[in-house]
Amino acid sequence: MSFLYYKAINWNETEDIIDQFTWEKLTNNFWLDTRIPVNEDYAAWQALTPTKKEQLGHLLASVSLNSALQAEIGTPSLRRSIQTQQEEAVLNVTTFMASVHNKAITTIYRGVTDAQAAANYYEFVDNHPLLQQKMDYLEKIFKTGTSCQKKLAFIFLETALSFGMLTPLLLEADLVQTKKMLENMLRGSSFFTAYQGYKLQKEYQEMPATAQQQLQGWFLTVVDELAAIELAFFEQEKLAALAVATSALTLGSNYCLALLDLPTKTDPATATNLPTQFNKLLLTPEELLHQALGHAPAL
């Protein structure tokens, strides 16, 4: 980007209609974790078996680990390739909301369990070899990857590498307020991913064919390697909802593969059992652009 760092932002100058529209969607969707009465789920959480509590507690902390990486490293890494000042403004909101998503997990713990149990869950993910391997893999991309590679890593973390973790939680019918919190996170995430998917596709379409093929090959390897780590973690945790969590991982992977016109993976037979929140809230770049054009002011 060539503008001076102190140049004022004129929001009446529209270089890319998607920027202002996404800004408005994100700010209109503004929410805080403290406004959801998660403590109402206390009795339902306490009624869970010790094994189920431990599994769900680990999954919540794993989601927190994802959002921490996005807030601290993933989103900031995208700034180096912005094309408009409005785009940087969108990233500012994205970074803030990723931090809200991260704190929301602590708020859930405060509502349903005690501080020592929460500390144990966080310690578990901070020291789990597979989860830390995943973080190291993504951090390397965010620090050394190309602009398109960083966007793909960001989107893959928001979708595939979060959907599987969230699935067992969203299937717990009695954790009503917890699910509302997670739905808020998914709603914001849908705008993050669609927006970055749109920016990715614009950049991708301008690349020569050989560069496109190289990016496709690179991403296919990333999908396979990170999915293998994720599945290994699910299996270690002995998730009761393993098949559905795997389907959710596949759903997120297919969303990302479609961004590069790559063949999608076969949906497992359990795909119909996926939490309804994914299909209800997942937004494609094309849908986001269609919404933006529908809200564009008349000239």
C-alpha angles and dihedrals in degrees: 000000000000106000119111114261092241097050111129116242114242106197089191088069104080114196094162120014091209092067098063093038092053091046090054093046092050095046092044087051091053114142140157127222093229091067094068115081097226091162086077086074093058096101093045091050092048089051091061119100116259090250093052092047091052094048094048091044090054092048093051091051089048090055088050090053090054094050092046090057091048093049097044104034115358103058095037089054090062092063093079092069102042117135101195137033089237088059090058089051089055090051090052090058091044092053092049094048091048086058090050089051089051094051091045089072091058088048090054091051091049090054100047110025144017130277094253093054090049091050089052092052092051092046089052095058094038089059103032109118096214095047092046090047088055092049092049091049093052095041090057090055092048091051102040108015129105122260092265093045091053092050091050092049090049093050094043090052092049093049122021097024092048103036094064092049093048097046100081089046094050090049092060100099096191096055091081101158094039089056091050089055092049091046089055089052092049092049092055091042091054090062092045092053098042091049094049089043089056092049090046093052092049090053093042094052090055093054122098116256094255092054090048091053091049091051091048092051092047093050095048088057091048092051093050095045098045093043089053090054091048094049091048089055092049090051093049089052090050091223114203087212093048096130093050092044088053089052090052090051089052092048091054092045091053091051089057096042090053090059088069095037090250123152111268125233121257112267113239116243090255093063090106089063094061118125109272091231093078098059092037096053105026110109127194124215089246091055091048091051091047090053091048093051090048090056097043113124116248115257 
